[in-house]
Amino acid sequence: MVSVFLLLGTNLGNRQLHLQQAIEHVRQQISEVINASAVYETQSWGKTDEPDYLNQVIQLETDLPARNVLEKILTIELQMGRTREVKWGSRIIDIDILFYGNEVIDEPGLVVPHPQLHNRRFTLEPLAELAPDMLHPVLNKNILVLKNELKDSLIVKKLYF
């Protein structure tokens, strides 16, 4: 079994419900979720005129290859109504693979660890909650160190539901 960390994000409609639905889809189609961060509200990144996001990191363990996990994630996004029209545009749901064990994968359409995770506060805040000591296999730094080195000044607020 491989430990996989996924980032969930949504900034349209009932954002909290979309996160809950995404987690349920992951449970049904990929694997049981063994850990989940708090939910964080985040300013839009990349395309800053969009509504704020809710983000959450979940951890699961699976025996599926990384490519299969990606295919299932893309299916879940489609099932939930995700459309890809504008880069960094608003979305009902976005699911990214942050880590697939400690593997480094660089294939067409699949790069793991996520190539931007170390630059994004909305990713590192919830990830540091779950795995502060986890070592990034490319950068050779743990998540807490990466979070503390961030230059990203977007506001990321931990929410309590």
Order of alpha helices (4+ residues) and beta strands (2+ residues): beta-alpha-beta-beta-beta-alpha-beta-beta-beta-alpha-alpha-beta
